[in-house]
Amino acid sequence: MTSAMEELCEALFLDQVPDPWTARAYSSTFGLTAWYADLLLRMKEVETWVAEFQVPPAVWLAGFFNPQSFLTAIMQSTARKCELPLDQMCLQCDVTKKNKEDFTSPPREGAYVHGLFLEGASWDTENSILIDSRVKELHPQMPVIFIKAITQDKAESRNLYKCPLYKTRQRGPTYVWTLSLKTKEKPAKWILAGVALLLQV
């Protein structure tokens, strides 16, 4: 047995994703068992896309190897359709009050995305605003979010918290995008609380 084979066996025994797999895979903090189950879900998502060859009613954003490319594609398609320069576009984020099962068709522009989690705060679905974390609710799941591209001059800036979106709880190098969430509090409160959206918990 080579040293590489020994390391592989040890990782499998300890329920860890082997380093050679991690180097070629998407960012994840899961152990091997959960990682493999997540991988199967991602493969099923891709198979659905290939079989139907159209955007699903609600897109599982975490299922992409590179979610930034999907968000950029939203801006590119709108810019091309409206004949606007891409560097003048930005994303507008509207949190709905629905779950993915409530949607039967995709929107005319943009996309409905699901599978995002909130860390450091909770979401008040009734009033559609950020609120303090509820007791025993570490990572509440967000309702479906409608993301569409608009020009930067039409973007709102009042009563919004520019919330960073990360792939995992490690944050840092797993940064994806910044989405604006509605709030009645000053954004500084949420910055100090380290509030962020996560694609995986």
Secondary structure, 3 states (H helix, E strand, C coil): CCHHHHHHHHHHHCCCCCHHHHHHCCCCCCCHHHHHHHHHHHHHHHHHHHHHCCCCCEEEHHHCCCHHHHHHHHHHHHHHHHCCCHHHEEEEEEECCCCHHHCCCCCCCCEEEECCEEECCEEECCCCEEECCCCCCCCCECCCEEEEEEEHHHCCCCCEEEEEEECCCCCHHHEEEEEEEECCCCHHHHHHCCCEEECCC
